[in-house]
Amino acid sequence: MDAAIEVADLRKTYRGRRTGEVRAVDGVSFRVERGEFFGILGPNGAGKTTTLEIVEGLRRPDSGEVRLLGRSPWPHSPDLTRRLGVQLQASAFFEFLTAREQIETFAELYGATKARAAEMLETVGLAEHAAVRCEKLSGGQQQRLSIACALVGDPELVFLDEPTAALDPQARRNLWDLMRAINAEGRTVVLTTHYMEEAEALCDRVAIMDAGRVKAVDSPAGFIRKLDAPTRVTIASGQLTDERIAELASGETVTGGDGTVVFETRDPRKLLTALASDGALEGLAVRTANLEDVFLHVTGREWRG
Amino acid sequence: MTATAEREAVRAPRGRAFLSLFKALGRGWIRDRSQIFFTILLPLMFMVLLASVFGSGDTAASRIVAVGDVAVLDGADADEFAVSSAPDLDAALAMLREGDADAAVVQDGAVVRIYPSATNATGGAIAEGRLSALVDDVNVEVLSAAAPGETVLATDVEEADGGALQPIQYLAPGILAWGVAISGVFGAAGTIVDWKRDKLLRRLRLTPASVKTFLGAKVSVNLVVAIGQTAVFLAVAAVAFGLRLSAWTWFAAPLVLLGTFAFLAIGVVIGGIAQTSPAAAGLSNLVTMPMAFVSGAFYPLALSPQWVQWLSYASPMRYLNEALQSVVVYGEPPSAVLPQIGFLAAFAALVGLISWKTFKFDEL
């Protein structure tokens, strides 16, 4: 069976009058297996959206090769697009239509039934708002409607371009549940995001992009394991003597100040047990390495998501 | 499965896609109040405005200020003259400057001195003509009395076209052409700028429906709108303003459709250049206003300066206006407007080609 997506050495350069030459995509290759939840993570301007648009078939690369479900996205073919579901960054809606009319129009384009359209509205939790005009929906509701439109054709492969950007934390968590459910139904999901915790929470594998290149591809856990970074354990200062702190650190780094003591340890279990028996758990915070540390490590730059 | 059957299988969903897109876009149009305003209400407002500007004055009585005793006005017909008096010439001239009268009259023995208004030149000229005729009438009476039995010539004025060419007959086709032009140009330019913003076309390119089907549905909505606009406009003009429709009026439909193609093409070029809605509206104005002014839609070309007449050949509105006037008002058969149809078609094809060549699909 073909991979869901195969991308080889994509390149795309924009020539702007003011900006000069910008290499938006500079030799990108990756492969997404069927059923995978694949993330493309990078700061704004890393080339995520351009890469996605090339893969979807909206833009033609200057060079490179794309295979979607074993076929080229060019030229436009109804047989291929029928199997894709797409959610774009902008909420692309027909003006002045209600949520129901909107999704029913998309359903007709994909040859799906009205029942399916209603079911999708239900799935994304918009059944109560079916009669509301799209422009009157909140940002989160619009994103969910947009995802419902992407799903209405029962696609094998779903593209989601920064679906949670500009949403409040609660709306973002709700969308995460929805995206997990989509993937759990056996659909391949490709997600771009500039939220570290989002990629970490959802993706089977993540491609880290920066300046038009894929810097590394791995699972979030794999990235962190390879990073081999110490766990940072913070407690409020004044609970332990300096001698005891030095003893507990046993040669590893300790920093302090601002009313806290911070241990960096590779054996957090032992340290935490000792702190507990000392009764020195006030202000305790444990922070393991996350994708932010990975990004710093992979790109050599601080995350500025 | 035969090749035809296979093609049928592909075509069937395309027809359905066209219908659902047409429905979605049509609904959106009907619910957009600004569209209704621009296509239906604005042209009607212009008709009311222009009809009252051009339609008044010529039948109303001339306002005459008599300075002192003006004996000749004693025989004046109240339908033609509304006479007031002023104590001296200076007061009368002041009234003329303020536009309170069309002419001042002083009678000095056998000489009737007329001061036509410069403020309202047309009213002044009409008053002057009527006063001269009044003096002639009085002279004829005096001479007839002096030489009875002598034959005297008299004039009798009949309106040309049996009175058909009321201002509305002239104005309606022009305003209709203008209405069709603004809804086409503004509509297309605004739509394309909207698509740049909300990426609807980009999203639709990733559905099984083709871009051609979508654009076809969009243009079809505009064409249906243009026909509806024409029907409403002509109906209101006929019922409320006394526009007399010829038997060939139905031929306005194909003319308006052809014109809509030309104006949509202009709008697409503008939409390609503009990046925001205000920019699109501004540029659309910049193009449609001069186009309307030099088209003869609001003011007869024959009375316009030579350079306007030359420029008018470049305005597609001129041809639409002329053709509509010929078939709707004068009742000429479609064969009489073949040259206009040819120019409009050529214009639509040329601008359509330009829009196709300059359009950047990547921006949508």
HADDOCK unambig.tbl for C-alpha pairs under 7 A between the chains (distance, minus, plus):
assign (segid A and resid 78 and name CA) (segid B and resid 208 and name CA) 4.07 0.50 0.50
assign (segid A and resid 78 and name CA) (segid B and resid 209 and name CA) 6.82 0.50 0.50
assign (segid A and resid 81 and name CA) (segid B and resid 206 and name CA) 5.87 0.50 0.50
assign (segid A and resid 81 and name CA) (segid B and resid 207 and name CA) 5.50 0.50 0.50
assign (segid A and resid 81 and name CA) (segid B and resid 208 and name CA) 5.25 0.50 0.50
assign (segid A and resid 82 and name CA) (segid B and resid 207 and name CA) 6.54 0.50 0.50
assign (segid A and resid 82 and name CA) (segid B and resid 208 and name CA) 5.42 0.50 0.50
assign (segid A and resid 90 and name CA) (segid B and resid 198 and name CA) 5.58 0.50 0.50
assign (segid A and resid 90 and name CA) (segid B and resid 199 and name CA) 6.38 0.50 0.50
assign (segid A and resid 91 and name CA) (segid B and resid 198 and name CA) 6.13 0.50 0.50
assign (segid A and resid 92 and name CA) (segid B and resid 198 and name CA) 5.00 0.50 0.50
assign (segid A and resid 92 and name CA) (segid B and resid 199 and name CA) 5.22 0.50 0.50
assign (segid A and resid 92 and name CA) (segid B and resid 200 and name CA) 4.33 0.50 0.50
assign (segid A and resid 92 and name CA) (segid B and resid 203 and name CA) 6.30 0.50 0.50
assign (segid A and resid 93 and name CA) (segid B and resid 200 and name CA) 5.91 0.50 0.50
assign (segid A and resid 94 and name CA) (segid B and resid 24 and name CA) 6.98 0.50 0.50
assign (segid A and resid 95 and name CA) (segid B and resid 28 and name CA) 5.58 0.50 0.50
assign (segid A and resid 96 and name CA) (segid B and resid 28 and name CA) 4.94 0.50 0.50
assign (segid A and resid 96 and name CA) (segid B and resid 31 and name CA) 6.33 0.50 0.50
assign (segid A and resid 97 and name CA) (segid B and resid 28 and name CA) 6.21 0.50 0.50
assign (segid A and resid 105 and name CA) (segid B and resid 20 and name CA) 5.94 0.50 0.50
assign (segid A and resid 105 and name CA) (segid B and resid 21 and name CA) 6.95 0.50 0.50
assign (segid A and resid 105 and name CA) (segid B and resid 24 and name CA) 6.77 0.50 0.50
assign (segid A and resid 108 and name CA) (segid B and resid 17 and name CA) 6.45 0.50 0.50
assign (segid A and resid 108 and name CA) (segid B and resid 20 and name CA) 6.59 0.50 0.50
assign (segid A and resid 109 and name CA) (segid B and resid 17 and name CA) 5.24 0.50 0.50
assign (segid A and resid 109 and name CA) (segid B and resid 207 and name CA) 6.71 0.50 0.50
assign (segid A and resid 109 and name CA) (segid B and resid 208 and name CA) 6.45 0.50 0.50
assign (segid A and resid 109 and name CA) (segid B and resid 209 and name CA) 5.99 0.50 0.50
assign (segid A and resid 110 and name CA) (segid B and resid 207 and name CA) 6.75 0.50 0.50
assign (segid A and resid 110 and name CA) (segid B and resid 208 and name CA) 6.15 0.50 0.50
